[in-house]
């Protein structure tokens, strides 16, 4: 069988592991990535790293471990990304779009030429928190045997990386038709965080929260903007509205 070269756009995909407990899982995930041609691994506050066990389990993917990015939190890990998916074995009650791996890959690839995308894998025992899911545009759920649904971290990484390799090798990328203005590109995670802070301050200035919990209200609003795939132009409009609300010298 002829081996195909790694598609260049694989370099735009970040695999993010959050608070991983077992260093062997980090090494095995690195091996799974290298099998499929991905190279950008980010670790968020790993429990035990660097580790000889991680090197041993990587089985030749030491180059990925040598170039790993260590982030203090998920904000830092996905900084600058234009699209983020969080993986979960359990379906949530909060309204994130739930996508299976192939759907998730196709959706994310619509935006890959605008910047990096990230697939986030949570803790081995507890997954991602709702606060971490707020950073995500969608929830990625790998369907498994309902009688034995627990999936090893590296195996989950392998499934997702395989789907990316197949989609990019076969050039299955859906592109938006027409020429877009550069401000119609998606707002990245850093820009969205700035908008959320600004929106929180403006709503607080209005007294909008009242007796409601601001965190719950903001979580709903973040879900709304993430599902809408907010562009930079739209973000600028929202921030302009927030600035007008906060301006004590209101225009006549």
Secondary structure as UniProt FT lines:
FT   HELIX           8..12
FT   STRAND          13..18
FT   HELIX           23..36
FT   STRAND          40..44
FT   HELIX           52..58
FT   TURN            59..60
FT   HELIX           62..66
FT   STRAND          69..71
FT   HELIX           74..77
FT   TURN            78..80
FT   STRAND          83..87
FT   STRAND          97..99
FT   HELIX           101..109
FT   HELIX           112..114
FT   STRAND          117..121
FT   TURN            124..126
FT   HELIX           130..133
FT   TURN            134..135
FT   STRAND          138..140
FT   TURN            146..147
FT   HELIX           153..169
FT   TURN            170..171
FT   HELIX           182..184
FT   HELIX           189..206
FT   TURN            210..211
FT   HELIX           214..228
FT   HELIX           232..246
//
